[in-house]
Amino acid sequence: MHTILLYPNGRRADGIILSASYDLMRVVLKRSADTVELRRVGGVWTSEDGSRIEFEMLAIAGINGFHDAKPLTFTAGSQSACPC
């Protein structure tokens, strides 16, 4: 699943989510060979150095939070999303 991470200093980073659970996420960032581990602490996602991370773009479908999260897939010309 593709995401855009927003850092406190305004930097944006494109990434691919490799794995995700309720409170842990591993993301590989564009132009980086290493993965980033994000943790949710007190309802806030944080980076490995403790910086608050926001998701500028994260497309998921699920009504019970991350436990039932599924990516949304859009096709050209389609107005609806397909939970895959």
PyMOL Python script that loads the backbone (N, CA, C, O; Angstrom):
from pymol import cmd

cmd.read_pdbstr("""\
ATOM      1  N   MET A   1       0.852  -1.157   0.000  1.00  0.00           N
ATOM      2  CA  MET A   1       0.000   0.000   0.000  1.00  0.00           C
ATOM      3  C   MET A   1       0.910   1.237   0.000  1.00  0.00           C
ATOM      4  O   MET A   1       1.884   1.302   0.749  1.00  0.00           O
ATOM      5  N   HIS A   2       0.584   2.189  -0.831  1.00  0.00           N
ATOM      6  CA  HIS A   2       1.359   3.425  -0.927  1.00  0.00           C
ATOM      7  C   HIS A   2       0.899   4.411   0.141  1.00  0.00           C
ATOM      8  O   HIS A   2      -0.282   4.474   0.482  1.00  0.00           O
ATOM      9  N   THR A   3       1.847   5.173   0.657  1.00  0.00           N
ATOM     10  CA  THR A   3       1.535   6.208   1.632  1.00  0.00           C
ATOM     11  C   THR A   3       2.473   7.389   1.437  1.00  0.00           C
ATOM     12  O   THR A   3       3.534   7.257   0.826  1.00  0.00           O
ATOM     13  N   ILE A   4       2.086   8.517   1.947  1.00  0.00           N
ATOM     14  CA  ILE A   4       2.957   9.690   2.011  1.00  0.00           C
ATOM     15  C   ILE A   4       3.043  10.088   3.476  1.00  0.00           C
ATOM     16  O   ILE A   4       2.036  10.412   4.107  1.00  0.00           O
ATOM     17  N   LEU A   5       4.267  10.060   4.010  1.00  0.00           N
ATOM     18  CA  LEU A   5       4.500  10.433   5.405  1.00  0.00           C
ATOM     19  C   LEU A   5       4.809  11.920   5.473  1.00  0.00           C
ATOM     20  O   LEU A   5       5.522  12.452   4.622  1.00  0.00           O
ATOM     21  N   LEU A   6       4.277  12.585   6.479  1.00  0.00           N
ATOM     22  CA  LEU A   6       4.528  14.007   6.701  1.00  0.00           C
ATOM     23  C   LEU A   6       5.251  14.155   8.032  1.00  0.00           C
ATOM     24  O   LEU A   6       4.730  13.784   9.084  1.00  0.00           O
ATOM     25  N   TYR A   7       6.455  14.702   7.968  1.00  0.00           N
ATOM     26  CA  TYR A   7       7.288  14.894   9.160  1.00  0.00           C
ATOM     27  C   TYR A   7       7.033  16.270   9.768  1.00  0.00           C
ATOM     28  O   TYR A   7       6.533  17.158   9.077  1.00  0.00           O
ATOM     29  N   PRO A   8       7.368  16.471  11.054  1.00  0.00           N
ATOM     30  CA  PRO A   8       7.108  17.752  11.727  1.00  0.00           C
ATOM     31  C   PRO A   8       7.765  18.957  11.047  1.00  0.00           C
ATOM     32  O   PRO A   8       7.242  20.068  11.133  1.00  0.00           O
ATOM     33  N   ASN A   9       8.900  18.754  10.375  1.00  0.00           N
ATOM     34  CA  ASN A   9       9.581  19.860   9.716  1.00  0.00           C
ATOM     35  C   ASN A   9       8.996  20.179   8.338  1.00  0.00           C
ATOM     36  O   ASN A   9       9.509  21.043   7.627  1.00  0.00           O
ATOM     37  N   GLY A  10       7.915  19.473   7.964  1.00  0.00           N
ATOM     38  CA  GLY A  10       7.258  19.725   6.684  1.00  0.00           C
ATOM     39  C   GLY A  10       7.722  18.810   5.562  1.00  0.00           C
ATOM     40  O   GLY A  10       7.145  18.827   4.475  1.00  0.00           O
ATOM     41  N   ARG A  11       8.746  18.018   5.807  1.00  0.00           N
ATOM     42  CA  ARG A  11       9.245  17.086   4.796  1.00  0.00           C
ATOM     43  C   ARG A  11       8.207  16.013   4.515  1.00  0.00           C
ATOM     44  O   ARG A  11       7.549  15.513   5.427  1.00  0.00           O
ATOM     45  N   ARG A  12       8.071  15.668   3.248  1.00  0.00           N
ATOM     46  CA  ARG A  12       7.173  14.600   2.829  1.00  0.00           C
ATOM     47  C   ARG A  12       8.006  13.469   2.253  1.00  0.00           C
ATOM     48  O   ARG A  12       9.015  13.712   1.591  1.00  0.00           O
ATOM     49  N   ALA A  13       7.592  12.240   2.501  1.00  0.00           N
ATOM     50  CA  ALA A  13       8.314  11.083   1.990  1.00  0.00           C
ATOM     51  C   ALA A  13       7.327  10.057   1.455  1.00  0.00           C
ATOM     52  O   ALA A  13       6.404   9.645   2.157  1.00  0.00           O
ATOM     53  N   ASP A  14       7.529   9.647   0.203  1.00  0.00           N
ATOM     54  CA  ASP A  14       6.732   8.580  -0.394  1.00  0.00           C
ATOM     55  C   ASP A  14       7.216   7.252   0.144  1.00  0.00           C
ATOM     56  O   ASP A  14       8.419   7.028   0.283  1.00  0.00           O
ATOM     57  N   GLY A  15       6.277   6.371   0.447  1.00  0.00           N
ATOM     58  CA  GLY A  15       6.667   5.072   0.963  1.00  0.00           C
ATOM     59  C   GLY A  15       5.687   3.980   0.591  1.00  0.00           C
ATOM     60  O   GLY A  15       4.561   4.235   0.166  1.00  0.00           O
ATOM     61  N   ILE A  16       6.149   2.764   0.764  1.00  0.00           N
ATOM     62  CA  ILE A  16       5.326   1.575   0.582  1.00  0.00           C
ATOM     63  C   ILE A  16       5.259   0.860   1.929  1.00  0.00           C
ATOM     64  O   ILE A  16       6.288   0.553   2.530  1.00  0.00           O
ATOM     65  N   ILE A  17       4.044   0.599   2.396  1.00  0.00           N
ATOM     66  CA  ILE A  17       3.866  -0.092   3.666  1.00  0.00           C
ATOM     67  C   ILE A  17       4.106  -1.580   3.444  1.00  0.00           C
ATOM     68  O   ILE A  17       3.410  -2.226   2.661  1.00  0.00           O
ATOM     69  N   LEU A  18       5.098  -2.107   4.143  1.00  0.00           N
ATOM     70  CA  LEU A  18       5.442  -3.518   4.022  1.00  0.00           C
ATOM     71  C   LEU A  18       4.618  -4.377   4.962  1.00  0.00           C
ATOM     72  O   LEU A  18       4.208  -5.481   4.604  1.00  0.00           O
ATOM     73  N   SER A  19       4.373  -3.869   6.175  1.00  0.00           N
ATOM     74  CA  SER A  19       3.550  -4.580   7.144  1.00  0.00           C
ATOM     75  C   SER A  19       2.946  -3.558   8.096  1.00  0.00           C
ATOM     76  O   SER A  19       3.514  -2.493   8.339  1.00  0.00           O
ATOM     77  N   ALA A  20       1.776  -3.911   8.627  1.00  0.00           N
ATOM     78  CA  ALA A  20       1.104  -2.996   9.546  1.00  0.00           C
ATOM     79  C   ALA A  20       0.247  -3.787  10.522  1.00  0.00           C
ATOM     80  O   ALA A  20      -0.381  -4.784  10.165  1.00  0.00           O
ATOM     81  N   SER A  21       0.238  -3.321  11.746  1.00  0.00           N
ATOM     82  CA  SER A  21      -0.652  -3.849  12.764  1.00  0.00           C
ATOM     83  C   SER A  21      -1.250  -2.654  13.486  1.00  0.00           C
ATOM     84  O   SER A  21      -1.078  -1.511  13.062  1.00  0.00           O
ATOM     85  N   TYR A  22      -1.941  -2.917  14.560  1.00  0.00           N
ATOM     86  CA  TYR A  22      -2.609  -1.843  15.289  1.00  0.00           C
ATOM     87  C   TYR A  22      -1.631  -0.777  15.767  1.00  0.00           C
ATOM     88  O   TYR A  22      -1.969   0.406  15.759  1.00  0.00           O
ATOM     89  N   ASP A  23      -0.428  -1.165  16.183  1.00  0.00           N
ATOM     90  CA  ASP A  23       0.492  -0.187  16.764  1.00  0.00           C
ATOM     91  C   ASP A  23       1.915  -0.243  16.212  1.00  0.00           C
ATOM     92  O   ASP A  23       2.821   0.360  16.788  1.00  0.00           O
ATOM     93  N   LEU A  24       2.126  -0.960  15.098  1.00  0.00           N
ATOM     94  CA  LEU A  24       3.453  -1.057  14.502  1.00  0.00           C
ATOM     95  C   LEU A  24       3.333  -1.101  12.987  1.00  0.00           C
ATOM     96  O   LEU A  24       2.466  -1.785  12.444  1.00  0.00           O
ATOM     97  N   MET A  25       4.208  -0.370  12.311  1.00  0.00           N
ATOM     98  CA  MET A  25       4.185  -0.332  10.862  1.00  0.00           C
ATOM     99  C   MET A  25       5.615  -0.276  10.341  1.00  0.00           C
ATOM    100  O   MET A  25       6.452   0.443  10.888  1.00  0.00           O
ATOM    101  N   ARG A  26       5.894  -1.034   9.284  1.00  0.00           N
ATOM    102  CA  ARG A  26       7.195  -0.989   8.628  1.00  0.00           C
ATOM    103  C   ARG A  26       6.976  -0.452   7.221  1.00  0.00           C
ATOM    104  O   ARG A  26       6.126  -0.939   6.475  1.00  0.00           O
ATOM    105  N   VAL A  27       7.769   0.570   6.877  1.00  0.00           N
ATOM    106  CA  VAL A  27       7.615   1.275   5.607  1.00  0.00           C
ATOM    107  C   VAL A  27       8.977   1.388   4.945  1.00  0.00           C
ATOM    108  O   VAL A  27       9.973   1.684   5.605  1.00  0.00           O
ATOM    109  N   VAL A  28       9.019   1.154   3.645  1.00  0.00           N
ATOM    110  CA  VAL A  28      10.236   1.429   2.888  1.00  0.00           C
ATOM    111  C   VAL A  28      10.003   2.748   2.154  1.00  0.00           C
ATOM    112  O   VAL A  28       8.985   2.928   1.487  1.00  0.00           O
ATOM    113  N   LEU A  29      10.954   3.659   2.285  1.00  0.00           N
ATOM    114  CA  LEU A  29      10.828   4.983   1.688  1.00  0.00           C
ATOM    115  C   LEU A  29      11.500   5.035   0.332  1.00  0.00           C
ATOM    116  O   LEU A  29      12.495   4.349   0.093  1.00  0.00           O
ATOM    117  N   LYS A  30      10.958   5.844  -0.549  1.00  0.00           N
ATOM    118  CA  LYS A  30      11.520   6.033  -1.880  1.00  0.00           C
ATOM    119  C   LYS A  30      12.971   6.502  -1.761  1.00  0.00           C
ATOM    120  O   LYS A  30      13.288   7.358  -0.935  1.00  0.00           O
ATOM    121  N   ARG A  31      13.833   5.943  -2.578  1.00  0.00           N
ATOM    122  CA  ARG A  31      15.263   6.267  -2.607  1.00  0.00           C
ATOM    123  C   ARG A  31      16.002   5.865  -1.326  1.00  0.00           C
ATOM    124  O   ARG A  31      17.014   6.471  -0.975  1.00  0.00           O
ATOM    125  N   SER A  32      15.498   4.850  -0.635  1.00  0.00           N
ATOM    126  CA  SER A  32      16.160   4.378   0.577  1.00  0.00           C
ATOM    127  C   SER A  32      16.178   2.860   0.570  1.00  0.00           C
ATOM    128  O   SER A  32      15.182   2.221   0.232  1.00  0.00           O
ATOM    129  N   ALA A  33      17.300   2.291   0.941  1.00  0.00           N
ATOM    130  CA  ALA A  33      17.413   0.834   1.006  1.00  0.00           C
ATOM    131  C   ALA A  33      16.923   0.293   2.346  1.00  0.00           C
ATOM    132  O   ALA A  33      16.642  -0.899   2.467  1.00  0.00           O
ATOM    133  N   ASP A  34      16.820   1.156   3.345  1.00  0.00           N
ATOM    134  CA  ASP A  34      16.397   0.739   4.679  1.00  0.00           C
ATOM    135  C   ASP A  34      14.896   0.911   4.868  1.00  0.00           C
ATOM    136  O   ASP A  34      14.254   1.716   4.194  1.00  0.00           O
ATOM    137  N   THR A  35      14.356   0.138   5.798  1.00  0.00           N
ATOM    138  CA  THR A  35      12.961   0.314   6.166  1.00  0.00           C
ATOM    139  C   THR A  35      12.872   1.204   7.404  1.00  0.00           C
ATOM    140  O   THR A  35      13.829   1.335   8.167  1.00  0.00           O
ATOM    141  N   VAL A  36      11.722   1.798   7.580  1.00  0.00           N
ATOM    142  CA  VAL A  36      11.440   2.663   8.724  1.00  0.00           C
ATOM    143  C   VAL A  36      10.394   1.963   9.579  1.00  0.00           C
ATOM    144  O   VAL A  36       9.413   1.436   9.055  1.00  0.00           O
ATOM    145  N   GLU A  37      10.597   1.956  10.879  1.00  0.00           N
ATOM    146  CA  GLU A  37       9.620   1.376  11.790  1.00  0.00           C
ATOM    147  C   GLU A  37       8.871   2.503  12.483  1.00  0.00           C
ATOM    148  O   GLU A  37       9.474   3.353  13.138  1.00  0.00           O
ATOM    149  N   LEU A  38       7.556   2.503  12.335  1.00  0.00           N
ATOM    150  CA  LEU A  38       6.706   3.498  12.980  1.00  0.00           C
ATOM    151  C   LEU A  38       5.913   2.798  14.077  1.00  0.00           C
ATOM    152  O   LEU A  38       5.454   1.670  13.903  1.00  0.00           O
ATOM    153  N   ARG A  39       5.760   3.479  15.204  1.00  0.00           N
ATOM    154  CA  ARG A  39       4.988   2.936  16.329  1.00  0.00           C
ATOM    155  C   ARG A  39       3.881   3.915  16.705  1.00  0.00           C
ATOM    156  O   ARG A  39       4.059   5.133  16.656  1.00  0.00           O
ATOM    157  N   ARG A  40       2.750   3.359  17.078  1.00  0.00           N
ATOM    158  CA  ARG A  40       1.646   4.187  17.561  1.00  0.00           C
ATOM    159  C   ARG A  40       1.674   4.147  19.074  1.00  0.00           C
ATOM    160  O   ARG A  40       1.506   3.094  19.689  1.00  0.00           O
ATOM    161  N   VAL A  41       1.889   5.317  19.665  1.00  0.00           N
ATOM    162  CA  VAL A  41       1.981   5.458  21.114  1.00  0.00           C
ATOM    163  C   VAL A  41       0.949   6.496  21.539  1.00  0.00           C
ATOM    164  O   VAL A  41       1.013   7.649  21.111  1.00  0.00           O
ATOM    165  N   GLY A  42       0.008   6.097  22.371  1.00  0.00           N
ATOM    166  CA  GLY A  42      -1.022   7.031  22.818  1.00  0.00           C
ATOM    167  C   GLY A  42      -1.849   7.599  21.685  1.00  0.00           C
ATOM    168  O   GLY A  42      -2.289   8.747  21.749  1.00  0.00           O
ATOM    169  N   GLY A  43      -2.069   6.791  20.626  1.00  0.00           N
ATOM    170  CA  GLY A  43      -2.873   7.235  19.492  1.00  0.00           C
ATOM    171  C   GLY A  43      -2.117   8.086  18.492  1.00  0.00           C
ATOM    172  O   GLY A  43      -2.710   8.594  17.541  1.00  0.00           O
ATOM    173  N   VAL A  44      -0.806   8.253  18.691  1.00  0.00           N
ATOM    174  CA  VAL A  44       0.018   9.082  17.798  1.00  0.00           C
ATOM    175  C   VAL A  44       1.089   8.206  17.170  1.00  0.00           C
ATOM    176  O   VAL A  44       1.773   7.465  17.876  1.00  0.00           O
ATOM    177  N   TRP A  45       1.245   8.280  15.854  1.00  0.00           N
ATOM    178  CA  TRP A  45       2.299   7.548  15.165  1.00  0.00           C
ATOM    179  C   TRP A  45       3.604   8.309  15.307  1.00  0.00           C
ATOM    180  O   TRP A  45       3.660   9.522  15.106  1.00  0.00           O
ATOM    181  N   THR A  46       4.658   7.572  15.660  1.00  0.00           N
ATOM    182  CA  THR A  46       5.967   8.186  15.856  1.00  0.00           C
ATOM    183  C   THR A  46       7.029   7.426  15.072  1.00  0.00           C
ATOM    184  O   THR A  46       6.900   6.229  14.812  1.00  0.00           O
ATOM    185  N   SER A  47       8.087   8.156  14.700  1.00  0.00           N
ATOM    186  CA  SER A  47       9.208   7.550  13.990  1.00  0.00           C
ATOM    187  C   SER A  47      10.162   6.918  15.002  1.00  0.00           C
ATOM    188  O   SER A  47       9.930   6.969  16.210  1.00  0.00           O
ATOM    189  N   GLU A  48      11.225   6.330  14.493  1.00  0.00           N
ATOM    190  CA  GLU A  48      12.198   5.668  15.356  1.00  0.00           C
ATOM    191  C   GLU A  48      12.875   6.641  16.324  1.00  0.00           C
ATOM    192  O   GLU A  48      13.301   6.241  17.408  1.00  0.00           O
ATOM    193  N   ASP A  49      12.977   7.925  15.936  1.00  0.00           N
ATOM    194  CA  ASP A  49      13.599   8.917  16.822  1.00  0.00           C
ATOM    195  C   ASP A  49      12.582   9.623  17.718  1.00  0.00           C
ATOM    196  O   ASP A  49      12.935  10.557  18.437  1.00  0.00           O
ATOM    197  N   GLY A  50      11.315   9.180  17.678  1.00  0.00           N
ATOM    198  CA  GLY A  50      10.282   9.742  18.538  1.00  0.00           C
ATOM    199  C   GLY A  50       9.509  10.903  17.939  1.00  0.00           C
ATOM    200  O   GLY A  50       8.613  11.445  18.587  1.00  0.00           O
ATOM    201  N   SER A  51       9.842  11.300  16.701  1.00  0.00           N
ATOM    202  CA  SER A  51       9.124  12.400  16.040  1.00  0.00           C
ATOM    203  C   SER A  51       7.717  11.960  15.658  1.00  0.00           C
ATOM    204  O   SER A  51       7.499  10.818  15.254  1.00  0.00           O
ATOM    205  N   ARG A  52       6.771  12.876  15.789  1.00  0.00           N
ATOM    206  CA  ARG A  52       5.392  12.603  15.398  1.00  0.00           C
ATOM    207  C   ARG A  52       5.313  12.506  13.877  1.00  0.00           C
ATOM    208  O   ARG A  52       5.860  13.348  13.165  1.00  0.00           O
ATOM    209  N   ILE A  53       4.635  11.481  13.388  1.00  0.00           N
ATOM    210  CA  ILE A  53       4.466  11.267  11.958  1.00  0.00           C
ATOM    211  C   ILE A  53       2.985  11.344  11.631  1.00  0.00           C
ATOM    212  O   ILE A  53       2.154  10.763  12.328  1.00  0.00           O
ATOM    213  N   GLU A  54       2.662  12.062  10.570  1.00  0.00           N
ATOM    214  CA  GLU A  54       1.295  12.093  10.079  1.00  0.00           C
ATOM    215  C   GLU A  54       1.271  11.453   8.712  1.00  0.00           C
ATOM    216  O   GLU A  54       2.277  11.447   8.002  1.00  0.00           O
ATOM    217  N   PHE A  55       0.134  10.917   8.344  1.00  0.00           N
ATOM    218  CA  PHE A  55      -0.037  10.321   7.031  1.00  0.00           C
ATOM    219  C   PHE A  55      -0.777  11.325   6.161  1.00  0.00           C
ATOM    220  O   PHE A  55      -1.957  11.603   6.376  1.00  0.00           O
ATOM    221  N   GLU A  56      -0.075  11.859   5.186  1.00  0.00           N
ATOM    222  CA  GLU A  56      -0.716  12.803   4.274  1.00  0.00           C
ATOM    223  C   GLU A  56      -1.670  12.056   3.353  1.00  0.00           C
ATOM    224  O   GLU A  56      -2.700  12.589   2.941  1.00  0.00           O
ATOM    225  N   MET A  57      -1.313  10.816   3.035  1.00  0.00           N
ATOM    226  CA  MET A  57      -2.170   9.997   2.197  1.00  0.00           C
ATOM    227  C   MET A  57      -2.033   8.552   2.636  1.00  0.00           C
ATOM    228  O   MET A  57      -0.930   8.006   2.679  1.00  0.00           O
ATOM    229  N   LEU A  58      -3.155   7.941   2.959  1.00  0.00           N
ATOM    230  CA  LEU A  58      -3.189   6.536   3.331  1.00  0.00           C
ATOM    231  C   LEU A  58      -4.588   6.034   3.020  1.00  0.00           C
ATOM    232  O   LEU A  58      -5.541   6.394   3.711  1.00  0.00           O
ATOM    233  N   ALA A  59      -4.724   5.219   2.005  1.00  0.00           N
ATOM    234  CA  ALA A  59      -6.044   4.744   1.592  1.00  0.00           C
ATOM    235  C   ALA A  59      -6.299   3.367   2.175  1.00  0.00           C
ATOM    236  O   ALA A  59      -5.656   2.391   1.789  1.00  0.00           O
ATOM    237  N   ILE A  60      -7.235   3.291   3.101  1.00  0.00           N
ATOM    238  CA  ILE A  60      -7.602   2.002   3.689  1.00  0.00           C
ATOM    239  C   ILE A  60      -9.113   1.915   3.792  1.00  0.00           C
ATOM    240  O   ILE A  60      -9.804   2.934   3.809  1.00  0.00           O
ATOM    241  N   ALA A  61      -9.609   0.719   3.859  1.00  0.00           N
ATOM    242  CA  ALA A  61     -11.034   0.485   4.084  1.00  0.00           C
ATOM    243  C   ALA A  61     -11.156  -0.435   5.275  1.00  0.00           C
ATOM    244  O   ALA A  61     -10.458  -1.446   5.350  1.00  0.00           O
ATOM    245  N   GLY A  62     -12.001  -0.115   6.176  1.00  0.00           N
ATOM    246  CA  GLY A  62     -12.210  -0.946   7.349  1.00  0.00           C
ATOM    247  C   GLY A  62     -12.941  -0.128   8.388  1.00  0.00           C
ATOM    248  O   GLY A  62     -12.669   1.062   8.552  1.00  0.00           O
ATOM    249  N   ILE A  63     -13.859  -0.747   9.083  1.00  0.00           N
ATOM    250  CA  ILE A  63     -14.653   0.017  10.037  1.00  0.00           C
ATOM    251  C   ILE A  63     -14.163  -0.134  11.462  1.00  0.00           C
ATOM    252  O   ILE A  63     -14.596   0.605  12.346  1.00  0.00           O
ATOM    253  N   ASN A  64     -13.267  -1.078  11.700  1.00  0.00           N
ATOM    254  CA  ASN A  64     -12.805  -1.304  13.065  1.00  0.00           C
ATOM    255  C   ASN A  64     -11.347  -0.930  13.243  1.00  0.00           C
ATOM    256  O   ASN A  64     -10.616  -1.613  13.959  1.00  0.00           O
ATOM    257  N   GLY A  65     -10.921   0.132  12.611  1.00  0.00           N
ATOM    258  CA  GLY A  65      -9.550   0.577  12.753  1.00  0.00           C
ATOM    259  C   GLY A  65      -8.593  -0.295  11.969  1.00  0.00           C
ATOM    260  O   GLY A  65      -8.974  -0.905  10.970  1.00  0.00           O
ATOM    261  N   PHE A  66      -7.355  -0.353  12.418  1.00  0.00           N
ATOM    262  CA  PHE A  66      -6.308  -1.043  11.682  1.00  0.00           C
ATOM    263  C   PHE A  66      -6.493  -2.553  11.634  1.00  0.00           C
ATOM    264  O   PHE A  66      -5.960  -3.203  10.734  1.00  0.00           O
ATOM    265  N   HIS A  67      -7.234  -3.128  12.577  1.00  0.00           N
ATOM    266  CA  HIS A  67      -7.399  -4.580  12.580  1.00  0.00           C
ATOM    267  C   HIS A  67      -8.039  -5.074  11.294  1.00  0.00           C
ATOM    268  O   HIS A  67      -7.677  -6.141  10.797  1.00  0.00           O
ATOM    269  N   ASP A  68      -8.977  -4.324  10.750  1.00  0.00           N
ATOM    270  CA  ASP A  68      -9.687  -4.726   9.537  1.00  0.00           C
ATOM    271  C   ASP A  68      -9.271  -3.896   8.334  1.00  0.00           C
ATOM    272  O   ASP A  68      -9.984  -3.873   7.330  1.00  0.00           O
ATOM    273  N   ALA A  69      -8.143  -3.219   8.409  1.00  0.00           N
ATOM    274  CA  ALA A  69      -7.723  -2.315   7.342  1.00  0.00           C
ATOM    275  C   ALA A  69      -7.406  -3.078   6.067  1.00  0.00           C
ATOM    276  O   ALA A  69      -6.731  -4.107   6.098  1.00  0.00           O
ATOM    277  N   LYS A  70      -7.900  -2.564   4.944  1.00  0.00           N
ATOM    278  CA  LYS A  70      -7.614  -3.107   3.629  1.00  0.00           C
ATOM    279  C   LYS A  70      -7.339  -1.934   2.698  1.00  0.00           C
ATOM    280  O   LYS A  70      -7.982  -0.891   2.820  1.00  0.00           O
ATOM    281  N   PRO A  71      -6.400  -2.082   1.772  1.00  0.00           N
ATOM    282  CA  PRO A  71      -6.147  -0.989   0.834  1.00  0.00           C
ATOM    283  C   PRO A  71      -7.319  -0.818  -0.115  1.00  0.00           C
ATOM    284  O   PRO A  71      -8.047  -1.770  -0.396  1.00  0.00           O
ATOM    285  N   LEU A  72      -7.494   0.386  -0.600  1.00  0.00           N
ATOM    286  CA  LEU A  72      -8.490   0.660  -1.623  1.00  0.00           C
ATOM    287  C   LEU A  72      -7.785   0.718  -2.963  1.00  0.00           C
ATOM    288  O   LEU A  72      -6.710   1.306  -3.084  1.00  0.00           O
ATOM    289  N   THR A  73      -8.389   0.111  -3.965  1.00  0.00           N
ATOM    290  CA  THR A  73      -7.823   0.135  -5.297  1.00  0.00           C
ATOM    291  C   THR A  73      -8.765   0.905  -6.202  1.00  0.00           C
ATOM    292  O   THR A  73      -9.960   0.610  -6.249  1.00  0.00           O
ATOM    293  N   PHE A  74      -8.244   1.883  -6.919  1.00  0.00           N
ATOM    294  CA  PHE A  74      -9.042   2.676  -7.834  1.00  0.00           C
ATOM    295  C   PHE A  74      -8.592   2.390  -9.258  1.00  0.00           C
ATOM    296  O   PHE A  74      -7.399   2.218  -9.511  1.00  0.00           O
ATOM    297  N   THR A  75      -9.526   2.338 -10.180  1.00  0.00           N
ATOM    298  CA  THR A  75      -9.186   2.157 -11.583  1.00  0.00           C
ATOM    299  C   THR A  75      -9.530   3.426 -12.342  1.00  0.00           C
ATOM    300  O   THR A  75     -10.383   4.201 -11.908  1.00  0.00           O
ATOM    301  N   ALA A  76      -8.878   3.637 -13.460  1.00  0.00           N
ATOM    302  CA  ALA A  76      -9.114   4.846 -14.260  1.00  0.00           C
ATOM    303  C   ALA A  76     -10.589   4.916 -14.663  1.00  0.00           C
ATOM    304  O   ALA A  76     -11.153   3.935 -15.147  1.00  0.00           O
ATOM    305  N   GLY A  77     -11.200   6.064 -14.461  1.00  0.00           N
ATOM    306  CA  GLY A  77     -12.582   6.280 -14.829  1.00  0.00           C
ATOM    307  C   GLY A  77     -13.586   5.742 -13.827  1.00  0.00           C
ATOM    308  O   GLY A  77     -14.789   5.935 -13.999  1.00  0.00           O
ATOM    309  N   SER A  78     -13.128   5.086 -12.807  1.00  0.00           N
ATOM    310  CA  SER A  78     -14.017   4.514 -11.804  1.00  0.00           C
ATOM    311  C   SER A  78     -14.302   5.517 -10.705  1.00  0.00           C
ATOM    312  O   SER A  78     -13.397   6.209 -10.241  1.00  0.00           O
ATOM    313  N   GLN A  79     -15.538   5.597 -10.293  1.00  0.00           N
ATOM    314  CA  GLN A  79     -15.927   6.488  -9.195  1.00  0.00           C
ATOM    315  C   GLN A  79     -16.021   5.742  -7.878  1.00  0.00           C
ATOM    316  O   GLN A  79     -16.214   6.360  -6.831  1.00  0.00           O
ATOM    317  N   SER A  80     -15.888   4.426  -7.912  1.00  0.00           N
ATOM    318  CA  SER A  80     -16.019   3.650  -6.677  1.00  0.00           C
ATOM    319  C   SER A  80     -14.724   2.927  -6.379  1.00  0.00           C
ATOM    320  O   SER A  80     -13.885   2.716  -7.255  1.00  0.00           O
ATOM    321  N   ALA A  81     -14.587   2.560  -5.140  1.00  0.00           N
ATOM    322  CA  ALA A  81     -13.382   1.849  -4.697  1.00  0.00           C
ATOM    323  C   ALA A  81     -13.691   0.365  -4.596  1.00  0.00           C
ATOM    324  O   ALA A  81     -14.817  -0.033  -4.299  1.00  0.00           O
ATOM    325  N   CYS A  82     -12.700  -0.423  -4.841  1.00  0.00           N
ATOM    326  CA  CYS A  82     -12.842  -1.869  -4.729  1.00  0.00           C
ATOM    327  C   CYS A  82     -12.023  -2.354  -3.564  1.00  0.00           C
ATOM    328  O   CYS A  82     -10.796  -2.340  -3.672  1.00  0.00           O
ATOM    329  N   PRO A  83     -12.600  -2.787  -2.448  1.00  0.00           N
ATOM    330  CA  PRO A  83     -11.799  -3.359  -1.371  1.00  0.00           C
ATOM    331  C   PRO A  83     -11.163  -4.655  -1.833  1.00  0.00           C
ATOM    332  O   PRO A  83     -11.870  -5.594  -2.199  1.00  0.00           O
ATOM    333  N   CYS A  84      -9.876  -4.720  -1.822  1.00  0.00           N
ATOM    334  CA  CYS A  84      -9.167  -5.905  -2.337  1.00  0.00           C
ATOM    335  C   CYS A  84      -8.486  -6.654  -1.225  1.00  0.00           C
ATOM    336  O   CYS A  84      -7.844  -7.675  -1.471  1.00  0.00           O
TER     337      CYS A  84
END
""", "prot")
cmd.dss("prot")
cmd.show_as("cartoon", "prot")
cmd.util.cbc("prot")
cmd.orient("prot")
